[in-house]
Amino acid sequence: MLVTLAEILQEAEKGKYGVGMFNMLNLEMARGIIDAAEAENSPLILGVAEVHLPSVPFEYAALIMKKIADDARVPVCLHFDHGTDYAKIVNVMRHGFTSVMYDGSALPYEENIANTREISRVAHALGVSVEAELGHVGGAEGGGDDGHEEQYTNVDQVNDFIERADIDALAVAIGTAHGQYKSKPKLDIGRLADIYKISKKPLVLHGGSGLTEDDFRNTIKNGIRKVNICTEMCVAALKAYNIALEENVSFEIALEVAKNTVYEVVRQKMRLFGSSGQA
């Protein structure tokens, strides 16, 4: 069942749980993710990131993702992650995506607001939810270093940004980073708690791969309702795939092993986030 991000996060806020946004890079990942969501009876945010489009041709990915959402026994939001290109963002809306993230986090504050507001104007006219980022999460999407404190979300700007940019969800920078961590992340939970107390929209955590279970529990307790996961699935699937090939199994079996590994990672995350049984 295809739904919007706003619908999923509204229910998550009522139930005080988090919903995973799992990026797919190929058919096996997509199958593992949706199978896990249905096994856990969990709402799902199924995503693809702009940075992955060179290796994941969007028109093909959109066909797979739309079919999955339409046939799913659980609520599924189709999400375009870290979009920076206006034409690409509009294109995903035309292909049936129900959520887009405009990432202007590297831009000056006023420019981020102006660009996000224009995306929101188009998206809301089409019934599509919009996520944006205030502050700057460490590393680029696809891997990198931890963020720096001066890039963390400014609590005093939160509601001004939400209102003027007209968004449905706010991605916050509190010490996480995209990709694999080079050192243990130090999360500013106090800052997150302060944001949650005043934010008029649900909060999003990027750079989830590599956090501890306690980290996740603490962020969800303090207002995170959408949790992005990609790197952890990719690393686990690649490791399982390579081991399978070393055992001289067929290509088809190795792909199935990779899919099953994604399935297990996603199921575990859904239980941890509290979304299991919430569909």
C-alpha positions in Angstrom: 0.0 0.0 0.0 1.6 3.3 -1.2 1.4 6.1 1.4 3.3 9.4 2.0 6.1 10.0 4.4 3.9 12.4 6.4 1.3 9.7 6.9 3.9 7.2 8.2 5.7 9.6 10.5 2.4 10.9 11.9 1.6 7.4 13.1 5.2 6.9 14.3 4.9 10.0 16.5 1.7 8.8 18.0 3.3 5.5 18.8 6.7 7.0 19.8 8.6 4.6 17.5 11.0 5.0 14.6 10.6 3.8 11.0 13.5 2.7 8.9 14.3 4.2 5.5 16.2 1.5 3.7 17.9 2.4 0.4 17.9 -0.2 -2.4 20.7 -0.5 -4.9 19.4 -3.5 -6.8 16.6 -6.0 -7.0 18.0 -8.3 -4.4 18.1 -5.5 -1.8 14.6 -4.4 -2.7 13.3 -7.9 -2.2 15.1 -8.4 1.1 13.7 -5.1 2.4 10.1 -5.6 1.5 10.1 -9.3 2.6 11.4 -8.1 6.0 8.7 -5.4 6.3 6.0 -7.9 5.6 7.5 -10.5 8.0 7.6 -7.8 10.7 4.3 -6.2 9.8 6.1 -2.9 9.8 5.6 0.3 7.8 8.5 0.9 5.4 10.2 3.8 3.8 11.9 2.4 0.7 14.5 4.7 -0.8 17.0 5.4 -3.5 19.5 8.2 -3.2 20.5 10.7 -5.9 24.1 9.7 -5.4 23.3 6.1 -6.4 21.6 7.0 -9.7 24.7 6.4 -11.8 24.7 2.7 -10.7 20.9 2.4 -10.2 19.2 3.7 -13.4 16.2 5.5 -12.0 13.6 4.5 -14.5 14.3 0.8 -13.8 14.5 1.4 -10.0 11.2 3.3 -10.1 9.4 0.4 -11.8 10.6 -2.0 -9.2 9.9 0.2 -6.2 6.4 1.3 -7.4 5.4 -2.4 -8.0 6.6 -3.3 -4.5 4.7 -0.5 -2.9 1.5 -1.1 -4.8 1.5 -4.9 -4.0 2.8 -4.6 -0.4 0.7 -5.8 2.5 2.1 -3.0 4.7 2.3 0.8 4.2 5.2 1.8 2.0 6.5 5.2 1.3 8.8 5.7 -1.8 11.5 8.2 -0.9 14.1 10.0 -2.9 17.1 10.7 -0.6 19.5 13.6 -0.6 18.2 15.2 -3.8 20.1 18.3 -4.9 19.1 18.5 -8.6 15.7 20.1 -9.1 15.0 18.2 -12.4 15.7 14.9 -10.8 13.5 15.6 -7.8 10.6 16.6 -10.0 11.2 13.5 -12.1 10.8 11.1 -9.1 7.5 12.8 -8.2 6.3 12.1 -11.7 7.3 8.4 -11.3 5.0 8.0 -8.3 7.4 8.7 -5.4 5.5 9.9 -2.3 8.5 11.6 -0.5 11.5 13.6 -1.5 14.4 15.0 0.5 15.9 18.2 -0.7 19.4 18.5 0.7 20.5 22.1 0.8 22.5 21.6 4.0 25.8 22.7 2.5 24.2 26.0 1.4 23.8 29.2 3.3 20.7 29.2 5.6 18.6 31.5 3.5 19.4 29.8 0.3 18.6 26.4 1.8 15.2 27.8 2.9 14.4 29.3 -0.5 15.3 26.2 -2.5 13.5 23.9 -0.1 10.4 26.1 -0.2 10.3 25.8 -4.0 10.5 22.0 -3.9 7.8 22.0 -1.2 5.5 24.1 -3.4 5.7 21.6 -6.3 5.7 18.5 -4.1 2.7 19.5 -2.0 0.7 20.4 -5.1 1.3 16.7 -6.1 0.6 15.3 -2.7 4.2 14.4 -2.0 6.0 14.9 1.3 9.2 16.9 1.7 12.1 16.3 4.1 15.0 18.8 4.4 18.2 19.1 6.5 19.1 21.8 8.9 22.8 21.8 9.9 25.0 19.3 8.0 25.4 15.6 8.7 29.0 14.5 8.5 30.4 13.0 5.3 28.8 12.9 1.9 26.0 10.4 1.2 27.9 7.3 0.4 30.5 7.5 3.1 32.7 9.8 5.1 34.0 11.3 8.3 32.1 12.4 11.4 30.5 15.8 11.4 31.9 18.9 13.2 30.0 20.5 16.0 29.8 23.9 14.2 27.7 22.0 11.6 25.2 20.7 14.1 21.6 21.8 13.9 21.0 25.2 15.5 18.1 24.7 17.9 17.1 28.4 17.6 16.6 28.0 13.8 14.4 24.9 13.9 10.9 26.3 13.7 11.8 29.2 11.5 13.3 26.8 9.0 10.3 24.4 9.2 7.7 27.1 8.8 9.5 29.1 6.0 10.6 26.0 4.1 7.2 24.4 4.5 8.5 20.9 5.1 7.0 17.7 6.5 10.1 16.2 8.2 13.4 17.7 9.5 16.7 15.9 9.2 19.0 16.9 12.1 22.8 17.0 12.5 23.7 15.8 16.0 27.0 13.9 15.4 26.2 11.1 13.0 27.9 10.7 9.6 27.1 8.9 6.4 29.0 5.8 5.5 31.4 3.8 7.7 32.6 5.5 10.8 36.4 6.0 11.3 35.9 6.6 15.0 33.1 6.0 17.5 30.4 8.7 17.0 29.5 11.0 19.8 25.9 11.9 19.6 24.6 15.2 21.1 21.4 13.7 22.6 20.9 16.9 24.7 20.7 18.9 21.5 18.3 16.4 20.0 16.1 16.5 23.1 16.0 20.3 22.9 15.0 20.1 19.2 12.3 17.6 19.9 10.7 19.8 22.6 10.1 22.6 20.1 9.9 21.0 16.6 6.6 21.2 14.9 7.5 18.3 12.5 8.9 14.8 12.9 12.7 14.4 13.1 15.0 12.3 10.9 18.3 10.7 11.7 20.9 10.2 8.9 24.1 8.2 9.2 22.4 5.4 11.2 24.7 2.6 10.1 27.3 1.9 12.7 25.4 3.3 15.8 24.9 1.1 18.8 21.5 -0.3 19.8 21.5 2.1 22.8 22.3 5.0 20.4 19.2 4.2 18.4 17.0 3.8 21.5 18.2 7.1 22.8 17.6 9.0 19.6 14.1 7.5 19.1 13.3 8.2 22.8 14.2 11.8 22.1 12.1 12.3 18.9 13.7 10.6 15.9 10.9 9.1 13.8 12.7 8.2 10.6 16.1 6.4 10.6 18.2 6.1 7.5 20.0 2.8 6.9 22.1 1.9 3.9 25.8 1.2 4.5 25.2 -1.5 7.1 23.0 -3.4 4.6 25.5 -3.0 1.8 28.5 -4.1 3.9 26.7 -7.2 5.3 25.3 -8.2 1.8 28.7 -7.8 0.1 30.4 -9.9 2.8 27.8 -12.7 2.6 28.0 -12.6 -1.2 31.8 -12.9 -1.3 31.8 -15.8 1.2 29.2 -17.6 -0.9 31.3 -17.2 -4.1 34.4 -18.5 -2.3 32.4 -21.6 -1.5 31.9 -22.1 -5.3 28.1 -21.7 -5.2 26.3 -20.5 -8.3 25.8 -16.8 -9.0 22.1 -17.2 -8.4 22.6 -18.7 -5.0 25.1 -16.0 -4.1 22.5 -13.4 -5.0 20.0 -15.1 -2.8 22.4 -15.2 0.1 22.9 -11.5 -0.3 19.2 -10.9 -0.4 18.6 -13.0 2.8 21.4 -11.0 4.6 19.6 -7.8 3.8 16.4 -9.3 5.0 17.9 -10.2 8.4 19.5 -6.8 8.9 16.3 -5.0 8.1 14.2 -7.2 10.4 16.6 -6.6 13.3 16.4 -2.8 12.7 12.6 -2.8 12.6 12.4 -4.6 15.9 15.0 -2.2 17.4 13.2 0.9 16.1 9.9 -0.3 17.4 8.1 -0.4 14.1 7.4 -4.1 14.1 3.7 -4.9 14.4 2.8 -1.2 13.7 1.6 -1.7 10.1 
